Amino acid sequence: MALVQAVVNGLLIGGIYALISMGLTLIFGVMEIVNFAQGDFLMLGMYVAYFAFVGLHLDPMAAAVLGFAALFVLGALIEIGLVRRVLHGPQISQIFLTVGIAITLQNAALALFGADFQSVRVPYQASALSVGHVQIPVPYLLAFAWSAAVGIALHVFLGRTAFGRAIRAVAVNEAAATLCGVNVRLVRMVTFGIGAGLAGLAGAVILPYAYVFPTIGLQYVVIMFTVAVLGGLGNVTGAMLGGLIVGVTQSLSTLFLPSALENLIVFAIFVGVLMIRPAGILGRANVR
Amino acid sequence: MHHVIRSIAAVLSGVLIAGLLPLLAQAGPAPVVVGVVMPLTGNLAAFGKTSAAGVELAADDINAHGGLSGLGGAKIKLVIRDSTSEAAGAANATARLIDDVHPIAIIGTYASFLSLTSSSVAERRGIPFLTMSFTDDLTNRGYKDTFQVVPKASAIGAKQIEYVLDIAKHAGKQVKKIAIVYENTAFGTSQAAGLKKEAERLGVDVALYDAYPHGLTDATPLVQKITASGAQVVFPESYFTDTVLIVRALNQSHAKVQIAGGAGGFVVPAFKQALGPLADGIMSIDTSSYDAYGGFEQRYQAKYHTFAPHEAYENAVSLYAIRGAIDESRATTPAALRDALAKLDVKGGPFAGLPSDGVKFDATGLNALAYPVMVQWQKGEMVTIWPPGPGRAAPAWVGASAK
């Protein structure tokens, strides 16, 4: 029974980890930029949901749409104003830029919103559905549902729409995409916007069981990178797979290991996978 | 002719000096600089800010009531620095503060793991360091300059189980099985160790003793372990962030377990704001009785519109202890203040919020009088419930009976 419960918990949190990591992997896949500010986009999404709750009495599950929209706009502006300038520069400048954005956002949040821990109170916060002897916590279930919906939507968008194909074209070969008439600059701007927006959405949907303060992003950024790299950095389906693997592994390993070692097996698997498949489970083997 | 000019000059300068004297007197004795190092950024920023706010309130109070009487009414001047939420940052900030302003003493650094590095720097430079951090290591390293105004973590942990057993007995229950979960920081580990040792001495079965990394992103696996252990009481030794995740996940699991937290995140205003009705019935050990803070509580309420958390009050206590020592000894140097603190014995007044009602440091620098109390959230208010006494609320037991 404990095993079933642990698997259920692991799948739920794994789905959420997948949602958190999708934006990071999308941005890398298309622009080959490792965005260290992704955790702070998540933090801003949490604040959007928090203020929507306080000001508009909007449930965070609904405010997720606002979180996406707000961070999409911010992401697009950051792309136009900053990221674009270092895109073809040395990798070190890209790292400095995104880390700089991260630090700026953390301290701007500290100045604007204060250091206090903020969270929301919603009716389903402490409730769980009982299926047999297994408890399914409602806030996690709702966040998981959002993750599944976003995963499917992103899959359809990238696979079936013209703009989605343009994004993938840029990801595969920028020059060829340009020659085929794809507006590469627009694609990059929209991609960075979607990537940031996904983090904003994820931040909103986890708020009912979590809390927000200016440096909360740091707590999630390690998970984001583990999940994205394990699945294959740049591969959205890989992020979903990576999320589920990390979630279930964490949950199962705490059954027989001290909680302090919850990431021991995760990282053992992580190292093992990268030894066999250096680009991640679903990553392209020949990264340029 | 010359002597006429000279006498005119003498008279004029005499007048000038006489005119300046009152001005000099108005400037008064030089202010006494006290350093405050707290985590104002990073994940402990919320606690650092309330800590600094508490010291500021105490300084305003002392300055508004005639300053330091032992030094002719000298005012206290606080210099507040950010330790960040990293151990190395705390050491750097402390060293720079000492070099920049040469404080007579330092108050810091809220979290045990930060205070450990700050106090090492202060010890090397011979500056008295006053703290309300809990870990035993602060005062068991043989330092001469570290003063801990609150009980140490192992003693807090021991009282945590002792009080809970007493409260259960009072409610007609017997506690046989408990779970201890703690964050793997200086605060969590030392408090949990004291709790476990005492539980074993008292013959209680510790069904789960589990450390977790501070800054959880998900508490469900931990909570699954707690419910699987069959414990009647769970003792989480955690700061605020993990506390919230654990309490929410415990409620989702429908576990009927009494929560008895280890201060940290359980006794702050944000706890009620985050958990609302879920807070009711939750107990926590605490190092001061907030319902006995008196004037300090009122001034804090008026200025910040929330109740004064224990770290605000206890850091204020550190400043009042410094005042007490200076007034006794007229100390103007860190070394003299250190000796005065070692001899300090004060009671009542601003110290009434401490369960011990006073401060008296032993040879290790620990406040030998200090002992903790048990508080409980009842109808959205935090009240002191144990040990029982006048003005204290009746405890309410919400845990299950022994199976």
Interface residues (C-beta under 8 A of the other chain):
Chain A: A2 Q5 A6 N9 G10 L12 I13 N107 L110 G114 A115 D116 F117 Q118 S119 R121 Q125 A126 S127 A128 S130 Q135 P137 V138 P139 Y140 Y209 A210 Y211 F213 P214 T215 I216 L218 Q219 Y220 I223 Q250 S251 T254 L255 P258 S259 A260 E262 N263
Chain B: L40 T41 G42 N43 A45 A46 G48 K49 S85 V181 N184 D210 A211 Y212 P213 G215 T217 D218 T220 P221 L222 Q224 K225 A228 F240 T241 V244 L245 R248 A249 N251 Q252 S253 H254 A270 Q273 A274 L275 G276 L278
